[in-house]
Amino acid sequence: MTACRNVAFLGLGVMGYPMAGHLARAGHKVTVYNRTGAKAESFAKEFSALAATTPRVAAQGADVVCACVGNDDDLRAVTLGEAGAFSGMKPGAIFVDHTTASAEVARELFALAQESRLGFIDAPVSGGQAGAEKGALTVMCGGLSDDFARAEPVIAAYARACRLMGPSGAGQLTKMVNQIAIAGLIQSLSEALHFAVEAGLDAQAVIDLLKNGAAQSWQMENRTATMLAGRFDHGFAVEWMRKDLAICLDEARRNGAQLPVAALVDQFYAEVEKIGGRRWDTSSLIALLKR
Ligand SMILES: NC(=O)c1ccc[n+]([C@@H]2O[C@H](COP(=O)([O-])OP(=O)(O)OC[C@H]3O[C@@H](n4cnc5c(N)ncnc54)[C@H](OP(=O)(O)O)[C@@H]3O)[C@@H](O)[C@H]2O)c1
């Protein structure tokens, strides 16, 4: 049985709202902050939690402060400055960041946290909205092992797998590996489905057979039907994937890795945005074929 802790959660979006809900259900004493206050109020009502008006107020008295906001700038906005969480946290408390952000901002905030005797774990997630709702996320962590050991029992409320991958930034780097692997895969699956249709095959029947073999993937299992139907109003948005690929390509410029396919797929996603797909699921790459 996990000990009940004082936990703050900043950012009640598609991911954050259900994640914070799992913390409350696990018995933690939860205080939430959301930029748009109405969401924090409705969370507080639904889960008998507290709603705070700034990240600083939410963080006061918390053992662990979790966040899941959009990007590097949003993360800086909720951590730093007078109303930021760092200014409210007590010494020894740990900040756990679930935003998909750069490894650079993770290291920057880790160093600032150290100066204030706070812990900082970068902990991006994989598993999407469904994973957050089911409490079955994969959480990739970077930071100090002592901080991880204290944060992990809290993260467990919404994780199926959670692992410390190395020093600060290693969680974000691991998430980049995930996004690089997915980008090429979705393009390949799109081309495969497109080919099956052009070849006059029953594409769904083809996939129902092939998913038992070496071409199997999460995307194949979970996205084939909607890709064939041309439905993309769900899932992980193209604009988020482009943010993530930009982070990957930026990091690759620094570490010298070659990412020719990721760079190309990013351009394809730019095309998807041009045809109105900024908020479409990432499986919408297929919409570019045979237009
Ligand atoms: N959605 C997915 O399937 C998925 C999967 C894995 C990882 N992720 C990553 O998880 C993160 C969150 O994704 P999401 O889908 O939950 O996004 P979302 O629904 O757009 O929620 C973003 C949250 O961040 C808050 N926020 C944004 N900018 C802020 C700022 N400057 N100051 C304070 N709060 C701010 C928003 O507040 P408001 O309510 O006021 O707008 C909202 O609560 C992203 O980094 C994303 O890449 C998402």
The ligand as an SDF file (V2000), in Angstrom:
LIG
                    3D

 48 52  0  0  0  0  0  0  0  0999 V2000
   -2.2300   14.0340  -25.7160 N   0  0  0  0  0  0  0  0  0  0  0  0
   -1.4480   12.9710  -25.8590 C   0  0  0  0  0  0  0  0  0  0  0  0
   -1.8320   11.9330  -26.4100 O   0  0  0  0  0  0  0  0  0  0  0  0
   -0.0270   13.0150  -25.3100 C   0  0  0  0  0  0  0  0  0  0  0  0
    0.6910   11.8150  -25.2050 C   0  0  0  0  0  0  0  0  0  0  0  0
    1.9840   11.8350  -24.6640 C   0  0  0  0  0  0  0  0  0  0  0  0
    2.5440   13.0470  -24.2870 C   0  0  0  0  0  0  0  0  0  0  0  0
    1.8440   14.2070  -24.4170 N   0  0  0  0  0  0  0  0  0  0  0  0
    2.4900   15.4640  -23.9890 C   0  0  0  0  0  0  0  0  0  0  0  0
    1.9020   15.8670  -22.7510 O   0  0  0  0  0  0  0  0  0  0  0  0
    1.8760   17.2940  -22.6870 C   0  0  0  0  0  0  0  0  0  0  0  0
    0.4410   17.7550  -22.4460 C   0  0  0  0  0  0  0  0  0  0  0  0
   -0.3730   17.2710  -23.5130 O   0  0  0  0  0  0  0  0  0  0  0  0
   -1.9800   17.3940  -23.4490 P   0  0  0  0  0  0  0  0  0  0  0  0
   -2.4650   16.5850  -24.5990 O   0  0  0  0  0  0  0  0  0  0  0  0
   -2.4720   17.1240  -22.0890 O   0  0  0  0  0  0  0  0  0  0  0  0
   -2.1310   18.9530  -23.7820 O   0  0  0  0  0  0  0  0  0  0  0  0
   -3.3850   19.9130  -23.5420 P   0  0  0  0  0  0  0  0  0  0  0  0
   -4.6580   19.1490  -23.4600 O   0  0  0  0  0  0  0  0  0  0  0  0
   -3.2870   21.0050  -24.5460 O   0  0  0  0  0  0  0  0  0  0  0  0
   -3.1080   20.5040  -22.0740 O   0  0  0  0  0  0  0  0  0  0  0  0
   -2.0520   21.3940  -21.8440 C   0  0  0  0  0  0  0  0  0  0  0  0
   -2.1590   21.8830  -20.4190 C   0  0  0  0  0  0  0  0  0  0  0  0
   -1.0780   22.7930  -20.1620 O   0  0  0  0  0  0  0  0  0  0  0  0
   -1.6180   24.0350  -19.7000 C   0  0  0  0  0  0  0  0  0  0  0  0
   -0.7540   25.1170  -20.1560 N   0  0  0  0  0  0  0  0  0  0  0  0
   -0.3010   25.3200  -21.4120 C   0  0  0  0  0  0  0  0  0  0  0  0
    0.4880   26.4000  -21.4600 N   0  0  0  0  0  0  0  0  0  0  0  0
    0.5470   26.8840  -20.1980 C   0  0  0  0  0  0  0  0  0  0  0  0
    1.1960   27.9920  -19.6000 C   0  0  0  0  0  0  0  0  0  0  0  0
    1.9770   28.8210  -20.3220 N   0  0  0  0  0  0  0  0  0  0  0  0
    1.0200   28.1900  -18.2890 N   0  0  0  0  0  0  0  0  0  0  0  0
    0.2480   27.3690  -17.5610 C   0  0  0  0  0  0  0  0  0  0  0  0
   -0.4050   26.3120  -18.0560 N   0  0  0  0  0  0  0  0  0  0  0  0
   -0.2530   26.0720  -19.3620 C   0  0  0  0  0  0  0  0  0  0  0  0
   -3.0110   24.1050  -20.2840 C   0  0  0  0  0  0  0  0  0  0  0  0
   -3.8160   25.0080  -19.5560 O   0  0  0  0  0  0  0  0  0  0  0  0
   -5.2070   25.5550  -20.1730 P   0  0  0  0  0  0  0  0  0  0  0  0
   -6.2550   24.5450  -19.7770 O   0  0  0  0  0  0  0  0  0  0  0  0
   -5.4010   26.8530  -19.5210 O   0  0  0  0  0  0  0  0  0  0  0  0
   -5.0240   25.6760  -21.6560 O   0  0  0  0  0  0  0  0  0  0  0  0
   -3.4500   22.6560  -20.1140 C   0  0  0  0  0  0  0  0  0  0  0  0
   -3.8170   22.3790  -18.7890 O   0  0  0  0  0  0  0  0  0  0  0  0
    2.4870   17.8060  -23.9850 C   0  0  0  0  0  0  0  0  0  0  0  0
    3.8430   18.0770  -23.7880 O   0  0  0  0  0  0  0  0  0  0  0  0
    2.2900   16.6230  -24.9450 C   0  0  0  0  0  0  0  0  0  0  0  0
    3.2690   16.6070  -25.9820 O   0  0  0  0  0  0  0  0  0  0  0  0
    0.5620   14.2170  -24.9030 C   0  0  0  0  0  0  0  0  0  0  0  0
  1  2  1  0
  2  3  2  0
  2  4  1  0
  4  5  1  0
  4 48  2  0
  5  6  2  0
  6  7  1  0
  7  8  2  0
  8  9  1  0
  8 48  1  0
  9 10  1  0
  9 46  1  0
 10 11  1  0
 11 12  1  0
 11 44  1  0
 12 13  1  0
 13 14  1  0
 14 15  2  0
 14 16  1  0
 14 17  1  0
 17 18  1  0
 18 19  2  0
 18 20  1  0
 18 21  1  0
 21 22  1  0
 22 23  1  0
 23 24  1  0
 23 42  1  0
 24 25  1  0
 25 26  1  0
 25 36  1  0
 26 27  1  0
 26 35  1  0
 27 28  2  0
 28 29  1  0
 29 30  1  0
 29 35  2  0
 30 31  1  0
 30 32  2  0
 32 33  1  0
 33 34  2  0
 34 35  1  0
 36 37  1  0
 36 42  1  0
 37 38  1  0
 38 39  2  0
 38 40  1  0
 38 41  1  0
 42 43  1  0
 44 45  1  0
 44 46  1  0
 46 47  1  0
M  CHG  2   8   1  16  -1
M  END
$$$$
